Amino acid sequence: MKNTRFDKSKLPSRHVTEGPSRAAHRSYLYAMGITEEEIHQPFVGVATCWNEAAPCNIALNRQAQSVKMGVKKGGGTPREFTTITVTDGIAMGHEGMRSSLASRDAIADTVELTMRGHCYDALVGLAGCDKSLPGMMMAMVRLNVPSVFIYGGSILPGKYKGRDIVVQDMFEAAGQHAAGLLSDAELAIMEKLACPSAGACGGQYTANTMACVSEAIGLALMNSSGAPAPYESRDAFGDASGVAVMNLLEKNIRPRDIVTRKSLENAARVVACTGGSTNGGLHLPAIAHEAGIDFDLFDVCDIFHDTPYFVNLRPGGEYVAKDLYEAGGIPVVMKELAREGLLHLDCITASGRTLGEELDDIRGEPDGRVIHPVATPLSKTGGVVGLRGNLAPDGAIVKVAGMAEEDQIFTGPALVFECEEDAFEAVQNRTYQEGCVFVIRNEGPAGGPGMREMLATTAALSGQGMGKKVALITDGRFSGATRGFCVGHVGPEAAHGGPIALIRNGDMITIDAIKGEISVDLSDEELARRKQDWAGPRKTDYASGALWKYAQLVGSARYGAVTHPGAKEETHVYMDQ
């Protein structure tokens, strides 16, 4: 394909490649083996979150090479670069988790800075872990350069005693071991079998949830998120994504043409019907913020409430991402949603075609095992529910996928902990009573800092057989692998003086996921008295560095825990400089 497709004089890369004044800049490019013809083509950033921290990232470098080939086919000059990843599975259950949510915004920031600093014209982003997926998509919408997202793929399940096991089983096995229900030898065998390949955690946890979002929101090509990471067939999607971004550049189709209120609603539908991670309620508002769209936790939860749950995936269900792929993947799921009129089909996608046009080509049907017909769902309402009440005026969120209705209402006395470690110790030592409501506070975005996930604690409770016998609420978050009656994102957070900061041991708390309510049996007057006596935010050890900076900048979880004013305050768009 020839450069006549692209008017370089209107592209950002002209600032480093065109005219006599850029001779020094071009000399750097020649030093890297770039030809004269390639210098005068559009420059496409190929950003990966590759690292050796965990299996979710390890295949991204290889996959990026197929993307670069596609960019070259489309008449562009690919420039590969990397950014950070903090992998939740490795960071879980200790101080490292404070870095997790902050890494999402660091990824968006560093991709933005690399693109701006080198004046790239388009972007293909590859990501494989919980925060790297939304971080990469946030960067695309913020920069508003023609962009295509591609997921690195899920891990394959392990096998133990004839059944599939995943990392969720290992976190729960730790609880079983602590309760004396699992031997040292069995634990050692399981940990060697649970994660047999490259790829992100295999259930409908946050990574796979956000991978599904990437297709539903339109930033990824149809079905590109499905194939597991070890499958070399993923290379075809990388190649196609490279070609696609050049088509978007030629047509000047940008992320904010794709990410609209309608496409955000489509994405929320897919999170709900698959029983996806509660973190979808955090990341969708953050992506919306980058586009200047008002779309907060309550908007997400309204959609969750009237979306049927019909995809049988772990942790609430039985199957993993590989099984969903083999059953037809997210395209079949979206086709079912469309049958009930639950999707906006006029949304443009990364292919340049509308979602409706893409779904017209899908021939797959529900298998009745992994993907049930939307007309006969697993439950009539979405697998994730929003909550509101005097304990959470700014909302909270809970995953109920796989829970019977009678288990979705819980009343019990508060058992208050000032951090996750104290709660985990209580679980390990069994110093709690059946019927209580664990309250873990000071773990919000600012107060933690970092809004840690609580999988180690919730999995230990499940491993002890207490998943239905206690409840847990926090101003922190939960992993997509969490199951049981666990409420996260309680806002305002304790550090901001929210009601969760005022709870005392023994206060009666009611959680009603059917009505969408969360309350504490205290009068407004009593809460006001306690607020007057409140000593203020808990001091942390993070008085400098990246986490201190994050705590100063981060906003409410209701609006996505974002760290900058967003598109509404823009005075220029990078692509138009």
C-alpha positions as CSV (number, residue, x, y, z in Angstrom):
1,M,0.0,0.0,0.0
2,K,1.3,3.5,-0.9
3,N,1.7,6.5,1.3
4,T,-0.8,8.4,-0.8
5,R,-3.4,7.0,1.6
6,F,-2.1,9.2,4.3
7,D,-1.5,13.0,4.5
8,K,1.6,13.2,6.6
9,S,1.3,17.0,6.8
10,K,-1.7,16.5,9.2
11,L,-0.2,13.8,11.4
12,P,1.7,14.3,14.6
13,S,4.8,12.4,13.3
14,R,5.4,15.3,10.9
15,H,7.1,17.0,13.8
16,V,9.9,14.5,13.9
17,T,10.2,13.4,10.2
18,E,9.4,16.2,7.8
19,G,11.5,19.1,6.5
20,P,15.2,20.2,6.7
21,S,14.9,21.2,10.3
22,R,14.3,17.6,11.3
23,A,17.5,16.2,9.8
24,A,18.9,15.5,13.3
25,H,15.7,13.6,14.2
26,R,15.8,11.5,11.1
27,S,19.5,10.6,11.8
28,Y,18.3,8.8,14.9
29,L,15.8,6.9,12.9
30,Y,18.3,5.9,10.3
31,A,20.5,4.6,13.2
32,M,17.8,2.1,14.0
33,G,17.7,0.7,10.4
34,I,14.5,2.6,9.4
35,T,14.5,3.3,5.6
36,E,13.7,6.6,4.0
37,E,10.4,5.3,2.8
38,E,9.5,4.1,6.3
39,I,10.4,7.5,7.8
40,H,7.8,9.2,5.7
41,Q,5.1,6.7,6.5
42,P,2.7,7.1,9.5
43,F,4.4,6.1,12.8
44,V,2.3,3.6,14.8
45,G,3.1,3.0,18.5
46,V,2.9,-0.7,19.4
47,A,2.6,-0.6,23.2
48,T,2.9,-3.7,25.3
49,C,2.8,-4.4,29.0
50,W,5.4,-7.2,28.6
51,N,7.4,-8.2,31.6
52,E,8.6,-11.2,33.5
53,A,6.4,-10.6,36.6
54,A,3.7,-13.1,35.8
55,P,2.3,-15.4,33.1
56,C,-0.3,-12.9,32.0
57,N,2.4,-10.7,30.5
58,I,5.0,-13.1,29.3
59,A,3.6,-13.7,25.8
60,L,3.0,-10.1,24.9
61,N,6.4,-9.5,23.4
62,R,6.0,-12.3,20.9
63,Q,2.4,-11.2,20.0
64,A,3.6,-7.7,19.4
65,Q,5.7,-8.9,16.5
66,S,2.6,-10.1,14.6
67,V,1.0,-6.7,15.2
68,K,4.0,-5.0,13.7
69,M,3.7,-7.1,10.6
70,G,0.1,-6.0,10.2
71,V,1.1,-2.4,10.6
72,K,3.7,-2.8,7.9
73,K,1.1,-4.5,5.6
74,G,-1.1,-1.5,6.1
75,G,1.5,1.0,5.1
76,G,2.7,2.1,8.5
77,T,6.0,2.2,10.4
78,P,5.6,0.3,13.7
79,R,7.5,1.5,16.8
80,E,7.4,-1.0,19.7
81,F,7.6,0.2,23.3
82,T,6.8,-1.2,26.7
83,T,5.2,0.1,29.9
84,I,4.8,-1.3,33.4
85,T,2.5,-3.9,34.8
86,V,1.7,-4.8,38.4
87,T,0.1,-8.2,38.4
88,D,-2.6,-8.7,41.0
89,G,-2.0,-12.4,41.6
90,I,1.6,-11.7,42.6
91,A,0.7,-8.5,44.5
92,M,-2.3,-10.1,46.3
93,G,-2.5,-10.3,50.1
94,H,0.4,-8.0,51.0
95,E,1.7,-4.4,50.7
96,G,2.4,-4.9,47.0
97,M,-1.4,-4.7,46.2
98,R,-1.2,-1.0,47.0
99,S,0.6,-0.6,43.7
100,S,-2.1,-2.3,41.7
101,L,-4.7,0.3,41.0
102,A,-2.1,3.0,40.8
103,S,-0.4,1.1,38.0
104,R,-3.5,1.5,35.9
105,D,-3.1,5.2,35.8
106,A,0.7,4.9,35.5
107,I,0.2,2.8,32.4
108,A,-2.2,5.3,30.9
109,D,0.2,8.1,31.7
110,T,3.4,6.4,30.4
111,V,1.7,5.4,27.2
112,E,0.5,9.0,26.7
113,L,3.9,10.4,27.4
114,T,5.7,8.0,25.0
115,M,3.2,8.7,22.3
116,R,3.4,12.5,22.8
117,G,7.1,12.6,23.2
118,H,7.7,10.7,19.9
119,C,4.7,12.1,18.0
120,Y,3.3,8.7,17.0
121,D,0.2,8.8,14.8
122,A,-1.7,5.7,15.9
123,L,-1.6,3.1,18.6
124,V,-2.0,-0.7,19.0
125,G,-2.0,-1.7,22.6
126,L,-1.4,-5.2,24.0
127,A,-2.2,-5.9,27.6
128,G,-2.7,-9.1,29.7
129,C,-3.5,-8.3,33.3
130,D,-6.2,-6.7,35.4
131,K,-5.1,-3.1,35.4
132,S,-3.1,-3.1,32.2
133,L,-6.2,-3.6,30.1
134,P,-8.2,-0.6,31.3
135,G,-4.9,1.4,31.6
136,M,-4.2,0.8,27.9
137,M,-7.7,1.6,26.8
138,M,-7.7,4.8,28.9
139,A,-4.6,5.9,27.1
140,M,-6.2,5.3,23.7
141,V,-9.3,7.4,24.6
142,R,-7.2,10.1,26.2
143,L,-4.8,10.5,23.2
144,N,-7.7,10.0,20.7
145,V,-5.4,8.7,18.1
146,P,-6.7,5.9,15.9
147,S,-6.3,2.8,18.1
148,V,-6.9,-0.9,18.3
149,F,-6.7,-2.9,21.6
150,I,-5.6,-6.5,21.7
151,Y,-5.7,-8.8,24.7
152,G,-2.8,-11.2,25.4
153,G,-5.1,-14.1,26.1
154,S,-6.1,-16.2,29.0
155,I,-4.1,-19.0,30.7
156,L,-5.1,-22.7,30.3
157,P,-6.6,-24.4,33.3
158,G,-4.6,-26.9,35.3
159,K,-5.7,-30.4,36.1
160,Y,-5.9,-32.0,39.6
161,K,-7.7,-35.2,40.5
162,G,-9.6,-35.1,37.2
163,R,-10.9,-31.5,37.5
164,D,-9.9,-28.1,36.1
165,I,-8.1,-25.9,38.7
166,V,-7.1,-22.3,38.4
167,V,-5.3,-19.8,40.6
168,Q,-8.6,-19.1,42.5
169,D,-8.4,-22.6,43.8
170,M,-4.9,-21.9,45.1
171,F,-6.1,-18.9,47.1
172,E,-8.9,-21.0,48.5
173,A,-6.6,-23.9,49.1
174,A,-4.6,-21.6,51.5
175,G,-7.7,-21.2,53.5
176,Q,-8.4,-24.9,53.5
177,H,-4.8,-25.6,54.5
178,A,-5.1,-23.1,57.4
179,A,-8.3,-24.9,58.5
180,G,-6.5,-28.2,58.5
181,L,-8.6,-29.5,55.6
182,L,-5.6,-29.8,53.1
183,S,-2.2,-31.3,53.7
184,D,1.2,-29.7,53.0
185,A,1.7,-32.4,50.3
186,E,-1.6,-31.7,48.5
187,L,-1.0,-28.0,48.6
188,A,2.5,-28.4,47.1
189,I,1.1,-30.6,44.3
190,M,-1.7,-28.2,43.5
191,E,0.5,-25.1,43.3
192,K,2.6,-26.8,40.6
193,L,-0.4,-27.7,38.5
194,A,-2.8,-24.7,38.7
195,C,-1.1,-22.4,36.2
196,P,0.3,-24.5,33.3
197,S,0.9,-21.9,30.6
198,A,1.3,-18.2,29.7
199,G,-1.8,-16.1,30.0
200,A,-4.1,-14.2,32.4
201,C,-6.1,-15.9,35.1
202,G,-8.6,-18.1,33.5
203,G,-12.0,-17.4,35.1
204,Q,-14.2,-14.3,34.5
205,Y,-12.0,-12.3,36.8
206,T,-10.9,-8.8,36.0
207,A,-8.5,-9.4,33.1
208,N,-11.0,-11.6,31.2
209,T,-13.9,-9.2,32.1
210,M,-12.0,-6.3,30.7
211,A,-11.0,-8.3,27.6
212,C,-14.7,-8.9,27.0
213,V,-15.2,-5.2,27.5
214,S,-12.6,-4.4,24.8
215,E,-14.7,-6.2,22.2
216,A,-18.1,-4.9,23.5
217,I,-16.9,-1.3,23.7
218,G,-15.5,-1.5,20.2
219,L,-11.8,-0.9,20.7
220,A,-10.8,-4.5,19.9
221,L,-11.6,-6.6,16.8
222,M,-14.4,-9.1,17.2
223,N,-13.4,-12.4,18.9
224,S,-9.8,-11.2,19.3
225,S,-9.9,-11.6,23.1
226,G,-11.0,-15.3,23.1
227,A,-8.1,-17.6,22.2
228,P,-5.8,-18.5,25.1
229,A,-2.4,-17.0,25.2
230,P,-0.5,-20.2,24.2
231,Y,-2.5,-20.5,21.0
232,E,-0.4,-19.3,18.1
233,S,-3.6,-18.6,16.3
234,R,-3.6,-15.4,18.3
235,D,-1.0,-14.1,15.8
236,A,-3.7,-13.8,13.2
237,F,-5.5,-11.3,15.4
238,G,-2.3,-9.4,16.0
239,D,-1.7,-9.1,12.3
240,A,-5.3,-8.1,11.7
241,S,-5.2,-5.5,14.4
242,G,-2.1,-3.9,12.8
243,V,-3.9,-3.7,9.5
244,A,-7.1,-2.4,11.2
245,V,-5.3,0.5,12.9
246,M,-4.1,1.7,9.5
247,N,-7.6,1.6,8.1
248,L,-8.8,3.6,11.1
249,L,-6.0,6.1,10.5
250,E,-7.0,6.5,6.8
251,K,-10.6,7.0,7.7
252,N,-9.8,9.2,10.7
253,I,-11.9,7.0,13.1
254,R,-10.7,7.7,16.6
255,P,-11.4,6.2,20.0
256,R,-13.9,8.9,21.0
257,D,-15.9,8.0,17.9
258,I,-15.9,4.4,19.2
259,V,-16.2,5.0,23.0
260,T,-19.6,6.7,23.4
261,R,-22.3,6.5,26.0
262,K,-23.9,3.8,24.0
263,S,-20.8,1.7,23.7
264,L,-20.1,2.0,27.4
265,E,-23.6,0.7,28.1
266,N,-22.9,-2.2,25.7
267,A,-19.7,-3.0,27.7
268,A,-21.6,-2.9,31.0
269,R,-24.1,-5.4,29.6
270,V,-21.4,-7.8,28.8
271,V,-19.8,-7.5,32.3
272,A,-23.2,-8.2,33.8
273,C,-24.3,-11.1,31.6
274,T,-21.0,-12.9,32.1
275,G,-20.9,-12.5,35.9
276,G,-17.8,-10.4,35.4
277,S,-15.6,-8.7,38.0
278,T,-16.9,-5.9,40.2
279,N,-13.9,-4.0,39.0
280,G,-15.8,-3.3,35.8
281,G,-17.7,-0.8,37.9
282,L,-14.4,1.0,38.5
283,H,-12.8,0.9,35.1
284,L,-15.8,1.7,32.9
285,P,-16.3,5.1,34.6
286,A,-12.5,5.7,34.3
287,I,-12.6,5.1,30.5
288,A,-15.7,7.3,30.2
289,H,-13.8,10.0,32.1
290,E,-11.1,10.0,29.4
291,A,-13.8,10.7,26.8
292,G,-15.5,13.4,28.9
293,I,-18.7,11.2,29.3
294,D,-20.6,11.2,32.6
295,F,-20.9,7.5,33.4
296,D,-20.4,6.6,37.1
297,L,-20.9,3.6,39.3
298,F,-24.6,4.1,39.5
299,D,-25.0,4.2,35.7
300,V,-23.0,1.0,35.5
301,C,-25.1,-0.7,38.2
302,D,-28.4,0.4,36.6
303,I,-27.4,-1.6,33.5
304,F,-26.3,-4.5,35.7
305,H,-29.7,-4.6,37.4
306,D,-31.7,-5.2,34.2
307,T,-29.3,-7.5,32.4
308,P,-29.8,-11.2,32.5
309,Y,-26.9,-13.4,33.7
310,F,-26.5,-16.3,31.2
311,V,-22.8,-17.1,30.8
312,N,-21.7,-19.8,33.2
313,L,-18.1,-18.7,34.1
314,R,-16.0,-19.0,37.3
315,P,-15.9,-17.8,40.0
316,G,-19.7,-17.9,40.4
317,G,-20.1,-20.5,37.7
318,E,-18.3,-23.6,36.4
319,Y,-16.2,-22.7,33.3
320,V,-13.1,-20.8,32.3
321,A,-12.1,-18.5,29.4
322,K,-10.9,-21.3,27.2
323,D,-14.4,-22.9,27.5
324,L,-16.0,-19.6,26.5
325,Y,-13.8,-19.3,23.5
326,E,-14.6,-22.9,22.4
327,A,-18.3,-22.1,22.8
328,G,-18.1,-19.1,20.4
329,G,-16.8,-16.4,22.6
330,I,-18.1,-12.9,23.3
331,P,-19.5,-12.5,19.7
332,V,-22.1,-15.2,20.5
333,V,-22.8,-13.6,23.9
334,M,-23.4,-10.2,22.3
335,K,-25.5,-11.9,19.6
336,E,-27.7,-13.2,22.4
337,L,-27.9,-9.7,24.1
338,A,-28.9,-8.3,20.7
339,R,-31.8,-10.8,20.4
340,E,-33.3,-9.2,23.5
341,G,-32.7,-5.7,22.3
342,L,-30.1,-5.1,25.0
343,L,-27.3,-3.7,22.7
344,H,-26.8,-0.5,20.7
345,L,-26.0,-2.0,17.3
346,D,-25.2,1.3,15.6
347,C,-21.9,1.8,17.6
348,I,-18.8,1.9,15.4
349,T,-16.0,-0.6,16.1
350,A,-12.3,-1.0,15.5
351,S,-13.1,-2.7,12.2
352,G,-14.6,0.5,10.9
353,R,-18.0,-1.3,10.8
354,T,-20.9,-1.1,13.2
355,L,-21.4,-3.6,15.9
356,G,-24.6,-4.7,14.2
357,E,-22.7,-5.3,11.0
358,E,-20.1,-7.4,12.8
359,L,-22.7,-9.5,14.6
360,D,-24.5,-10.2,11.3
361,D,-21.5,-12.3,10.4
362,I,-21.6,-14.4,13.6
363,R,-23.1,-17.9,13.0
364,G,-22.5,-19.4,16.5
365,E,-25.3,-20.2,18.9
366,P,-25.4,-20.8,22.6
367,D,-24.2,-24.2,23.6
368,G,-26.4,-24.4,26.7
369,R,-23.5,-25.3,28.9
370,V,-21.2,-22.3,28.9
371,I,-23.4,-19.8,27.1
372,H,-27.1,-20.3,27.9
373,P,-29.8,-18.8,25.7
374,V,-30.7,-15.3,26.9
375,A,-34.3,-16.4,27.0
376,T,-33.5,-18.9,29.7
377,P,-30.8,-17.2,31.8
378,L,-29.1,-18.5,34.9
379,S,-30.7,-15.5,36.6
380,K,-32.9,-12.7,35.5
381,T,-30.6,-9.9,36.7
382,G,-26.9,-9.3,36.2
383,G,-24.2,-11.1,38.1
384,V,-23.0,-7.8,39.7
385,V,-25.3,-5.5,41.8
386,G,-25.0,-1.9,42.9
387,L,-25.9,-1.0,46.5
388,R,-26.7,2.3,48.1
389,G,-27.8,3.4,51.6
390,N,-26.7,5.3,54.7
391,L,-23.6,3.2,54.9
392,A,-22.6,3.9,51.3
393,P,-24.1,7.2,50.0
394,D,-21.7,7.1,47.1
395,G,-22.5,3.5,46.4
396,A,-21.0,0.1,46.7
397,I,-20.9,-3.0,44.5
398,V,-21.2,-6.8,45.0
399,K,-21.0,-9.8,42.7
400,V,-24.0,-12.2,43.2
401,A,-23.3,-14.5,40.2
402,G,-24.0,-18.1,41.3
403,M,-25.6,-17.0,44.6
404,A,-29.2,-18.2,45.4
405,E,-31.6,-15.4,46.2
406,E,-31.9,-16.4,49.8
407,D,-28.2,-15.8,50.2
408,Q,-28.4,-12.3,48.8
409,I,-29.8,-10.7,52.0
410,F,-27.6,-10.6,55.1
411,T,-27.9,-8.9,58.5
412,G,-25.2,-9.2,61.2
413,P,-23.1,-7.4,63.7
414,A,-20.1,-5.5,62.5
415,L,-16.6,-6.8,63.2
416,V,-14.3,-3.9,62.4
417,F,-10.7,-4.0,61.1
418,E,-8.5,-1.0,60.2
419,C,-6.7,-2.9,57.5
420,E,-6.7,-6.1,55.5
421,E,-3.9,-7.7,57.4
422,D,-5.8,-7.6,60.7
423,A,-8.8,-9.2,59.0
424,F,-6.7,-11.9,57.4
425,E,-5.1,-12.7,60.7
426,A,-8.6,-13.0,62.3
427,V,-9.6,-15.4,59.5
428,Q,-6.5,-17.5,59.8
429,N,-6.9,-17.7,63.6
430,R,-10.7,-18.2,63.4
431,T,-11.2,-15.3,65.9
432,Y,-14.6,-14.4,64.4
433,Q,-18.1,-15.6,64.7
434,E,-20.5,-17.0,62.1
435,G,-23.1,-14.4,61.2
436,C,-20.8,-11.4,61.5
437,V,-20.1,-8.7,58.9
438,F,-16.4,-8.1,58.4
439,V,-15.8,-4.3,58.0
440,I,-12.3,-3.6,56.4
441,R,-11.7,0.1,56.2
442,N,-8.9,2.5,55.4
443,E,-8.3,0.5,52.2
444,G,-9.8,3.0,49.7
445,P,-8.1,4.7,46.8
446,A,-6.7,7.5,49.0
447,G,-6.8,6.0,52.4
448,G,-5.0,2.7,51.6
449,P,-3.5,4.2,49.6
450,G,-4.2,2.1,46.5
451,M,-7.6,0.5,47.1
452,R,-6.3,-3.0,47.6
453,E,-8.1,-6.2,46.6
454,M,-9.1,-8.6,49.3
455,L,-8.9,-12.0,47.6
456,A,-6.5,-13.5,50.2
457,T,-9.1,-12.8,52.9
458,T,-12.2,-13.7,51.0
459,A,-10.6,-16.9,49.5
460,A,-9.5,-17.9,53.0
461,L,-13.1,-17.5,54.2
462,S,-14.4,-19.6,51.3
463,G,-11.7,-22.2,52.0
464,Q,-13.0,-22.5,55.6
465,G,-16.5,-23.0,54.3
466,M,-17.7,-19.7,55.6
467,G,-18.5,-18.0,52.3
468,K,-22.3,-18.0,53.0
469,K,-22.0,-17.7,56.8
470,V,-20.4,-14.3,57.0
471,A,-20.4,-11.1,54.9
472,L,-17.7,-8.6,54.2
473,I,-17.7,-4.9,53.3
474,T,-14.8,-2.7,52.5
475,D,-13.8,0.7,50.9
476,G,-11.2,-1.3,49.1
477,R,-11.8,-3.8,46.2
478,F,-12.2,-7.4,45.5
479,S,-10.5,-9.5,42.9
480,G,-12.7,-10.8,40.1
481,A,-11.9,-14.2,41.6
482,T,-13.8,-13.4,44.8
483,R,-17.0,-15.2,45.7
484,G,-19.3,-15.0,48.6
485,F,-21.2,-12.0,49.9
486,C,-18.4,-9.5,49.6
487,V,-19.2,-5.8,49.1
488,G,-16.5,-3.4,47.8
489,H,-16.1,0.2,46.7
490,V,-18.0,1.5,49.7
491,G,-18.0,5.2,49.3
492,P,-17.2,7.7,50.5
493,E,-14.2,5.9,51.8
494,A,-13.0,6.0,55.4
495,A,-10.2,8.5,54.6
496,H,-12.8,10.9,53.3
497,G,-15.0,10.6,56.4
498,G,-17.6,8.3,54.9
499,P,-19.9,6.4,57.2
500,I,-17.7,3.3,57.0
501,A,-15.2,5.3,59.1
502,L,-17.8,5.6,61.9
503,I,-18.9,2.0,62.3
504,R,-18.2,0.3,65.6
505,N,-18.1,-3.4,66.6
506,G,-21.6,-4.7,67.1
507,D,-23.4,-2.2,64.9
508,M,-26.0,-4.1,62.9
509,I,-25.4,-4.0,59.2
510,T,-27.9,-5.1,56.5
511,I,-26.9,-5.9,52.9
512,D,-29.8,-6.5,50.5
513,A,-28.6,-7.3,47.0
514,I,-32.2,-7.9,45.8
515,K,-33.3,-4.3,46.7
516,G,-29.8,-2.9,46.1
517,E,-29.5,-1.5,49.6
518,I,-26.7,-1.4,52.2
519,S,-27.4,0.2,55.6
520,V,-26.3,0.3,59.2
521,D,-28.9,0.5,62.0
522,L,-27.9,3.9,63.2
523,S,-29.9,7.2,63.0
524,D,-28.7,10.2,61.1
525,E,-28.2,11.9,64.4
526,E,-26.0,9.2,65.8
527,L,-23.9,9.1,62.6
528,A,-23.6,12.9,62.8
529,R,-22.4,12.7,66.5
530,R,-19.8,10.1,65.5
531,K,-18.6,12.2,62.7
532,Q,-18.0,15.1,65.1
533,D,-15.9,12.7,67.2
534,W,-14.0,11.2,64.3
535,A,-10.2,11.6,64.7
536,G,-9.7,12.0,60.9
537,P,-7.9,9.8,58.3
538,R,-5.6,7.1,59.5
539,K,-2.0,8.0,58.9
540,T,-0.1,5.8,56.5
541,D,3.6,5.0,56.0
542,Y,3.4,6.4,52.5
543,A,4.6,10.0,53.1
544,S,6.6,10.3,49.8
545,G,7.0,8.6,46.4
546,A,4.5,7.3,43.9
547,L,1.9,6.1,46.4
548,W,1.9,9.4,48.2
549,K,1.5,11.2,44.9
550,Y,-1.4,8.8,44.0
551,A,-3.2,9.4,47.3
552,Q,-3.1,13.2,46.7
553,L,-4.5,12.9,43.2
554,V,-7.0,10.1,43.3
555,G,-10.7,10.7,43.3
556,S,-13.7,8.7,44.4
557,A,-14.3,5.1,43.4
558,R,-17.8,6.2,42.3
559,Y,-16.2,8.0,39.3
560,G,-13.5,5.5,38.6
561,A,-10.8,6.6,41.0
562,V,-9.3,8.8,38.4
563,T,-6.2,11.1,38.9
564,H,-6.7,14.0,36.4
565,P,-9.6,16.3,35.3
566,G,-10.3,14.3,32.1
567,A,-11.5,15.3,28.7
568,K,-14.0,17.9,29.9
569,E,-11.1,20.2,30.9
570,E,-9.1,19.7,27.7
571,T,-8.1,22.7,25.6
572,H,-6.5,20.6,22.8
573,V,-6.4,17.0,21.6
574,Y,-3.1,15.4,21.0
575,M,-4.0,14.1,17.6
576,D,-4.8,17.6,16.3
577,Q,-1.6,19.3,17.5
